[in-house]
Amino acid sequence: MRRDGRLGVGIIGAGRVGPVIGAALGGAGHAVVGITSGSDDDRVAGILPGVPVLDAEEVLRRSELVILAVPHDELPGLVGGLAELGAWQPGQLVMHTDPAFGIGVLEPAQRSGAIPLAVHPAISFTGTSMDLRQLQASFAAVTAPAPVLPIAQALAVELGCEPVVIDEEDRAAYAEAISTASEFSRAIIGQSTSLLRGIGIENPGGYLSALVQSTIETALRDASGPPAL
């Protein structure tokens, strides 16, 4: 870690999440030192201009903080494979963004001396700069060993989120809650817009926008209980 607390950040995963996380941390003063290639390198370059595209081993070699933002099914194999290559460095921070895994999935990196962190920002990522504004109004689920929990919480804050600690054994339930809210919302809105389109409404999404937003806001207020006196 640099003396001023700023980190060299490397990103493995160039989908919707990784570049946005990198841009948020870059905006907080950290240096993004590399990212792996993805399916749309031009989009990534627009979010992270000037950041070199590197292979995973080189990203780890340059980084003090490694962000793993890959699909759920790929994460265990990625962590283990890099451990077999001897790529993890002692004292290196490694943070994944998957909602379902805690820090157990990072155990191969931890055996090599890396410090495991799990931080999941609770937003639906689009992979664009719009997400940076969404992060400013969101929460993040944080799981980490007790001695380094403040580091994970500080990184969540630097992303713009309010950190909420989730115990390792509760990550599966947390992920189910996130999936339920996301998938059911998409399915219900998809069904409603299809019905409206079927009766000739040309912009069903726009028609439902105020209704859906106000309904969700009311439901969230109800779920939070009565306001404090």
C-alpha beads as a LAMMPS data file, in Angstrom:
LAMMPS data file: protein, C-alpha beads

229 atoms
228 bonds

1 atom types
1 bond types

-500.0 500.0 xlo xhi
-500.0 500.0 ylo yhi
-500.0 500.0 zlo zhi

Masses

1 110.0

Atoms # bond

1 1 1 0.000 0.000 0.000
2 1 1 1.256 3.456 -0.826
3 1 1 1.993 5.791 2.072
4 1 1 -0.991 7.993 1.268
5 1 1 -3.341 5.004 1.440
6 1 1 -3.959 4.981 -2.309
7 1 1 -3.802 1.594 -4.007
8 1 1 -2.824 0.238 -7.375
9 1 1 -6.070 -1.443 -8.475
10 1 1 -6.242 -4.264 -11.006
11 1 1 -9.485 -5.643 -12.385
12 1 1 -10.188 -9.157 -13.608
13 1 1 -13.495 -9.111 -15.425
14 1 1 -14.462 -6.565 -18.084
15 1 1 -18.221 -7.108 -18.094
16 1 1 -20.779 -4.738 -16.615
17 1 1 -19.372 -4.630 -13.079
18 1 1 -15.563 -4.571 -13.164
19 1 1 -14.980 -1.390 -15.202
20 1 1 -17.529 0.558 -13.167
21 1 1 -15.927 -0.547 -9.893
22 1 1 -12.578 0.531 -11.305
23 1 1 -13.940 3.918 -12.348
24 1 1 -15.463 4.484 -8.904
25 1 1 -12.225 3.613 -7.123
26 1 1 -10.277 5.716 -9.604
27 1 1 -12.564 8.618 -8.781
28 1 1 -11.743 8.071 -5.109
29 1 1 -8.058 8.562 -5.862
30 1 1 -6.777 5.043 -6.451
31 1 1 -4.731 4.183 -9.543
32 1 1 -6.293 1.619 -11.903
33 1 1 -3.254 -0.225 -13.240
34 1 1 -4.847 -2.779 -15.559
35 1 1 -7.907 -4.744 -16.600
36 1 1 -8.388 -8.012 -18.441
37 1 1 -9.922 -8.081 -21.912
38 1 1 -13.671 -8.544 -22.394
39 1 1 -16.250 -8.733 -25.130
40 1 1 -16.435 -4.945 -25.571
41 1 1 -13.042 -3.352 -25.040
42 1 1 -14.226 -0.070 -26.610
43 1 1 -16.906 0.325 -23.935
44 1 1 -14.363 -0.425 -21.227
45 1 1 -11.960 2.131 -22.693
46 1 1 -14.723 4.720 -22.508
47 1 1 -15.163 4.087 -18.791
48 1 1 -11.470 3.568 -17.996
49 1 1 -9.555 5.670 -20.535
50 1 1 -5.865 4.892 -20.736
51 1 1 -6.014 1.790 -18.535
52 1 1 -3.954 -1.013 -20.122
53 1 1 -5.580 -4.318 -21.084
54 1 1 -3.485 -7.126 -19.565
55 1 1 -3.675 -10.839 -18.912
56 1 1 -4.764 -11.942 -15.441
57 1 1 -1.285 -12.790 -14.176
58 1 1 0.069 -9.391 -15.159
59 1 1 -2.902 -7.672 -13.513
60 1 1 -2.031 -9.459 -10.261
61 1 1 1.664 -8.660 -10.601
62 1 1 0.950 -4.908 -10.814
63 1 1 -1.822 -4.661 -8.227
64 1 1 -2.089 -4.005 -4.515
65 1 1 -5.883 -4.471 -4.720
66 1 1 -7.347 -7.011 -7.154
67 1 1 -11.030 -6.771 -8.073
68 1 1 -12.599 -10.055 -9.225
69 1 1 -15.773 -9.243 -11.159
70 1 1 -16.470 -12.434 -13.081
71 1 1 -19.588 -14.629 -13.388
72 1 1 -20.516 -16.652 -10.318
73 1 1 -19.623 -20.044 -11.800
74 1 1 -16.190 -18.847 -12.920
75 1 1 -15.012 -17.365 -9.633
76 1 1 -13.846 -20.529 -7.776
77 1 1 -11.856 -21.818 -10.752
78 1 1 -10.276 -18.419 -11.362
79 1 1 -9.090 -18.031 -7.766
80 1 1 -7.777 -21.600 -7.625
81 1 1 -6.118 -21.425 -11.025
82 1 1 -4.229 -18.255 -10.170
83 1 1 -3.135 -19.883 -6.911
84 1 1 -1.748 -22.862 -8.825
85 1 1 0.244 -20.437 -10.965
86 1 1 1.653 -18.784 -7.842
87 1 1 0.208 -15.449 -8.941
88 1 1 -1.201 -14.229 -5.624
89 1 1 1.112 -12.027 -3.548
90 1 1 1.447 -11.852 0.252
91 1 1 -0.371 -8.818 1.630
92 1 1 -2.287 -8.252 -1.599
93 1 1 -5.953 -7.315 -1.158
94 1 1 -8.358 -9.411 -3.230
95 1 1 -11.996 -8.366 -3.426
96 1 1 -14.781 -10.112 -5.296
97 1 1 -18.211 -8.625 -6.072
98 1 1 -20.399 -11.760 -6.163
99 1 1 -23.475 -11.628 -3.882
100 1 1 -23.563 -15.345 -3.062
101 1 1 -19.956 -16.007 -2.064
102 1 1 -18.351 -14.768 1.104
103 1 1 -14.620 -15.002 1.668
104 1 1 -14.459 -18.812 1.615
105 1 1 -14.158 -18.831 -2.169
106 1 1 -10.954 -16.770 -1.814
107 1 1 -9.265 -19.348 0.429
108 1 1 -6.699 -20.413 -2.228
109 1 1 -5.550 -16.800 -2.493
110 1 1 -5.556 -16.446 1.284
111 1 1 -3.233 -19.475 1.578
112 1 1 -0.760 -17.527 -0.528
113 1 1 -0.915 -14.581 1.857
114 1 1 -3.560 -12.483 0.091
115 1 1 -6.205 -10.674 2.167
116 1 1 -9.792 -11.724 1.259
117 1 1 -12.668 -9.248 0.971
118 1 1 -16.214 -9.669 -0.397
119 1 1 -18.082 -6.480 -1.341
120 1 1 -21.315 -6.592 -3.348
121 1 1 -22.869 -3.235 -4.321
122 1 1 -26.639 -3.756 -4.386
123 1 1 -27.477 -2.205 -7.745
124 1 1 -28.354 -3.563 -11.166
125 1 1 -25.273 -2.719 -13.227
126 1 1 -25.638 -1.468 -16.797
127 1 1 -21.889 -1.310 -17.421
128 1 1 -22.015 2.416 -18.167
129 1 1 -21.159 5.611 -16.320
130 1 1 -24.815 5.802 -15.208
131 1 1 -23.911 3.188 -12.600
132 1 1 -21.594 5.630 -10.837
133 1 1 -24.615 7.748 -9.881
134 1 1 -26.533 4.665 -8.753
135 1 1 -23.669 3.648 -6.479
136 1 1 -23.964 6.952 -4.638
137 1 1 -27.456 5.976 -3.444
138 1 1 -26.842 2.296 -2.730
139 1 1 -25.757 -0.110 -0.030
140 1 1 -23.045 -2.762 -0.265
141 1 1 -22.878 -6.152 1.435
142 1 1 -19.477 -6.540 3.100
143 1 1 -17.879 -9.760 4.367
144 1 1 -14.281 -9.983 5.569
145 1 1 -12.154 -11.359 8.421
146 1 1 -12.628 -9.211 11.523
147 1 1 -9.122 -7.654 11.494
148 1 1 -9.580 -6.320 7.940
149 1 1 -13.316 -5.626 8.006
150 1 1 -12.649 -1.854 8.249
151 1 1 -10.720 -2.060 4.970
152 1 1 -13.669 -3.688 3.207
153 1 1 -16.043 -1.124 4.692
154 1 1 -13.783 1.734 3.611
155 1 1 -13.659 0.410 0.050
156 1 1 -17.463 0.210 -0.019
157 1 1 -17.624 3.833 1.109
158 1 1 -15.146 4.841 -1.583
159 1 1 -17.412 3.191 -4.145
160 1 1 -20.117 5.539 -2.883
161 1 1 -22.067 2.877 -0.975
162 1 1 -23.149 2.497 2.615
163 1 1 -21.554 -0.746 3.876
164 1 1 -23.673 -3.386 5.604
165 1 1 -21.858 -6.325 7.206
166 1 1 -23.160 -9.759 6.127
167 1 1 -21.868 -12.819 7.981
168 1 1 -20.250 -15.572 5.917
169 1 1 -23.024 -18.059 6.714
170 1 1 -25.691 -15.546 5.633
171 1 1 -24.363 -14.873 2.131
172 1 1 -26.592 -17.518 0.503
173 1 1 -29.738 -16.001 2.029
174 1 1 -28.524 -12.540 1.042
175 1 1 -27.998 -13.666 -2.549
176 1 1 -31.471 -15.213 -2.660
177 1 1 -33.004 -11.926 -1.513
178 1 1 -31.105 -9.986 -4.176
179 1 1 -32.046 -12.478 -6.894
180 1 1 -35.710 -12.514 -5.881
181 1 1 -35.990 -8.724 -5.963
182 1 1 -34.170 -8.448 -9.296
183 1 1 -35.686 -11.337 -11.243
184 1 1 -39.285 -10.886 -10.094
185 1 1 -39.140 -7.153 -10.841
186 1 1 -37.915 -7.818 -14.391
187 1 1 -40.472 -10.566 -14.973
188 1 1 -43.449 -8.561 -13.717
189 1 1 -42.496 -5.435 -15.666
190 1 1 -41.894 -7.538 -18.777
191 1 1 -45.358 -9.094 -18.484
192 1 1 -47.043 -5.739 -17.901
193 1 1 -45.332 -3.991 -20.810
194 1 1 -46.209 -6.898 -23.092
195 1 1 -49.903 -6.556 -22.206
196 1 1 -49.867 -2.803 -22.822
197 1 1 -48.060 -3.216 -26.130
198 1 1 -50.704 -5.740 -27.108
199 1 1 -53.455 -3.134 -26.763
200 1 1 -51.598 -0.559 -28.829
201 1 1 -49.610 1.486 -26.312
202 1 1 -46.398 2.316 -28.185
203 1 1 -44.184 3.164 -25.195
204 1 1 -45.333 0.807 -22.428
205 1 1 -42.128 1.262 -20.446
206 1 1 -42.573 5.010 -20.330
207 1 1 -46.269 4.633 -19.509
208 1 1 -45.499 2.442 -16.493
209 1 1 -42.448 4.353 -15.292
210 1 1 -44.096 6.664 -12.737
211 1 1 -46.480 3.942 -11.559
212 1 1 -43.732 1.370 -11.028
213 1 1 -41.351 3.780 -9.316
214 1 1 -44.003 5.144 -6.950
215 1 1 -45.273 1.626 -6.154
216 1 1 -41.775 0.358 -5.392
217 1 1 -40.963 3.381 -3.255
218 1 1 -44.171 2.863 -1.270
219 1 1 -43.435 -0.845 -0.819
220 1 1 -39.903 -0.085 0.355
221 1 1 -41.166 2.457 2.866
222 1 1 -43.694 -0.048 4.161
223 1 1 -40.987 -2.718 4.441
224 1 1 -38.802 -0.352 6.455
225 1 1 -41.529 0.192 9.037
226 1 1 -42.995 3.441 10.370
227 1 1 -40.752 6.498 10.396
228 1 1 -38.968 7.286 13.627
229 1 1 -40.602 9.938 15.818

Bonds

1 1 1 2
2 1 2 3
3 1 3 4
4 1 4 5
5 1 5 6
6 1 6 7
7 1 7 8
8 1 8 9
9 1 9 10
10 1 10 11
11 1 11 12
12 1 12 13
13 1 13 14
14 1 14 15
15 1 15 16
16 1 16 17
17 1 17 18
18 1 18 19
19 1 19 20
20 1 20 21
21 1 21 22
22 1 22 23
23 1 23 24
24 1 24 25
25 1 25 26
26 1 26 27
27 1 27 28
28 1 28 29
29 1 29 30
30 1 30 31
31 1 31 32
32 1 32 33
33 1 33 34
34 1 34 35
35 1 35 36
36 1 36 37
37 1 37 38
38 1 38 39
39 1 39 40
40 1 40 41
41 1 41 42
42 1 42 43
43 1 43 44
44 1 44 45
45 1 45 46
46 1 46 47
47 1 47 48
48 1 48 49
49 1 49 50
50 1 50 51
51 1 51 52
52 1 52 53
53 1 53 54
54 1 54 55
55 1 55 56
56 1 56 57
57 1 57 58
58 1 58 59
59 1 59 60
60 1 60 61
61 1 61 62
62 1 62 63
63 1 63 64
64 1 64 65
65 1 65 66
66 1 66 67
67 1 67 68
68 1 68 69
69 1 69 70
70 1 70 71
71 1 71 72
72 1 72 73
73 1 73 74
74 1 74 75
75 1 75 76
76 1 76 77
77 1 77 78
78 1 78 79
79 1 79 80
80 1 80 81
81 1 81 82
82 1 82 83
83 1 83 84
84 1 84 85
85 1 85 86
86 1 86 87
87 1 87 88
88 1 88 89
89 1 89 90
90 1 90 91
91 1 91 92
92 1 92 93
93 1 93 94
94 1 94 95
95 1 95 96
96 1 96 97
97 1 97 98
98 1 98 99
99 1 99 100
100 1 100 101
101 1 101 102
102 1 102 103
103 1 103 104
104 1 104 105
105 1 105 106
106 1 106 107
107 1 107 108
108 1 108 109
109 1 109 110
110 1 110 111
111 1 111 112
112 1 112 113
113 1 113 114
114 1 114 115
115 1 115 116
116 1 116 117
117 1 117 118
118 1 118 119
119 1 119 120
120 1 120 121
121 1 121 122
122 1 122 123
123 1 123 124
124 1 124 125
125 1 125 126
126 1 126 127
127 1 127 128
128 1 128 129
129 1 129 130
130 1 130 131
131 1 131 132
132 1 132 133
133 1 133 134
134 1 134 135
135 1 135 136
136 1 136 137
137 1 137 138
138 1 138 139
139 1 139 140
140 1 140 141
141 1 141 142
142 1 142 143
143 1 143 144
144 1 144 145
145 1 145 146
146 1 146 147
147 1 147 148
148 1 148 149
149 1 149 150
150 1 150 151
151 1 151 152
152 1 152 153
153 1 153 154
154 1 154 155
155 1 155 156
156 1 156 157
157 1 157 158
158 1 158 159
159 1 159 160
160 1 160 161
161 1 161 162
162 1 162 163
163 1 163 164
164 1 164 165
165 1 165 166
166 1 166 167
167 1 167 168
168 1 168 169
169 1 169 170
170 1 170 171
171 1 171 172
172 1 172 173
173 1 173 174
174 1 174 175
175 1 175 176
176 1 176 177
177 1 177 178
178 1 178 179
179 1 179 180
180 1 180 181
181 1 181 182
182 1 182 183
183 1 183 184
184 1 184 185
185 1 185 186
186 1 186 187
187 1 187 188
188 1 188 189
189 1 189 190
190 1 190 191
191 1 191 192
192 1 192 193
193 1 193 194
194 1 194 195
195 1 195 196
196 1 196 197
197 1 197 198
198 1 198 199
199 1 199 200
200 1 200 201
201 1 201 202
202 1 202 203
203 1 203 204
204 1 204 205
205 1 205 206
206 1 206 207
207 1 207 208
208 1 208 209
209 1 209 210
210 1 210 211
211 1 211 212
212 1 212 213
213 1 213 214
214 1 214 215
215 1 215 216
216 1 216 217
217 1 217 218
218 1 218 219
219 1 219 220
220 1 220 221
221 1 221 222
222 1 222 223
223 1 223 224
224 1 224 225
225 1 225 226
226 1 226 227
227 1 227 228
228 1 228 229
